Amino acid sequence: LFNGPSAQIARGFVTSCTYESPRDGCQGGWPSDVFRFLDQSGSPTGGDAGCSPYFGHGDGTDHFAQNSPAPPCPTECSNTGFSKTLHEDRFNLGLSNYYDLALLNHPRPALAYQLIREAILAGGPVPAAMMADGPFMAYSSGVYTHSCDMDPNHAVTAIGWEPDSWICLNLGRVQNSWGPHWGEGGSFRVGLCVLTHVSIPTMSMAGTSAAYGFPLAGSTETPAPGLNPAARYPSVDAAIDALYAVTVNRGCKCSDTCATKSWDPDPVPWCFVQDSVWKKPWKLVKGPCTVDAAGCIMSRDYGGSSEYRNFEECEFDVEDKASMEVLDFNVEGWNYDYLEVNGEKYSGESTPHGKVPEGKIEWSSDYSVTHFGWKICPKPVPSPPDAEKYTTKDCLCKHGWRYRRIDIEGYCGNPDNDANGDWCKVEDRRCQGTWWGYCKKP
């Protein structure tokens, strides 16, 4: 197998062979079709030293002014000095699993862009489609946004993003194929609305023992194969749902410097986050309790076949603000075994659901009865601008509700002229302890 830093897939072979006559690869095509072809048929090596050097020549923009067809699909190496036959040199790439992510009019654009970022981090550059018109050909520097939301006619490669700007400004770093003298050394910065389609493959060398992965942009590190999102989720929708769950269920803080797009049709409220790296809010500092990857805290052996033990003590430091979602709480009552949060002990049927711990969380069991234990996960708490949507116990109010034939259109109101001020019906009675609560003041 021809490999190493100079190894190349034969792009001319792919152009000539991916589509059957009369369709011509020189007149355009989709990266996903190439993935499918490489998975099923493979490719010989390309480049000047490979079996099948590229048949094209001139600047990358020349093909816009020419209508020359691709040569017929070759059956032998065109490099006469190559030591192998085309059949011997041909190898397959394991590309059967990939996503076609259509960004044009995507209903959840922020999460779709985040999926691209995760794919690049995990597996390297990904091919994308866009409209290349006159202004694009004339591009020299800066952020290109001219062809936002236009049907594509050109393929490029998304290789990274501008530091601290992907989430807020949607700026991507993209590699073009028109040589180093075009744009910013051959690449360009782009508003992601320009990219209309992205194909995200998993990368591995099928039939060989050699692991393969694109190097990360700006790095010599090569990630392990199979780490791309396409390897972990059955569909692009499942991947986006998983990213949504990460953002919503892990208590990420909203950013004050970025706002959602007014054109975003996502029916679920969302925000740009201050820090896309998840930080667990509760840190175990003492005892046999555990913390999982999602930041959920559990008693010893929770979920296993045994119960927690007698004379157990655990202590957690609270490192960030998060609400407690009690998934299970099966402990002895009467404060014999208890979880202490903000100075209040919870045991039996009394749970800390919806509480926002401060300082420390402490667990203690006595000398006798044991049970299967507890599991509590962190949930987001309201940021100050949204305080009017929550009760004084940090429980989410319902949006639009009715009390004695009086309609409240927002979250909070005072339909009965309560002397203590505005109140609301709550989404989760377990959080509030009843069906209503007084609203926080902004």
Secondary structure, DSSP 4 states (H G I P E B T S, - for coil): ---STT--B-HHHHHHHSS-TTS-GGG---HHHHHHHHHHT-B-B-STTSSS-----S-TTHHHH--PPPPPPPSS-S-TT-SS-HHHH-B----S-EEEEE-TT-SSHHHHHHHHHHHHHHH--EEEEE---HHHHT--SSEE-TTTT----EEEEEEEE-TTTHHHH-EEEEE-SS-TTSTBTTEEEEEGGG--EEEEE----TTSS----PPPTT----PPTT-SHHHH-SSHHHHHHHHHHHHHHTTPPBPSS----TT---SS----BS-SS---SEEEEESS-EE-TTS-EE-TTTTSSSPPPTT-EEEEEE-S--EEEEEEEE--TTTTSEEEETTEEE-TT---TT----SEEEEE--SS---SEEEEEEE----GGGGGGBBTTSPBBPSSEEETTEEE-SS-B-TT--TT--EEEBS-HHHHSSSEEEBPP-
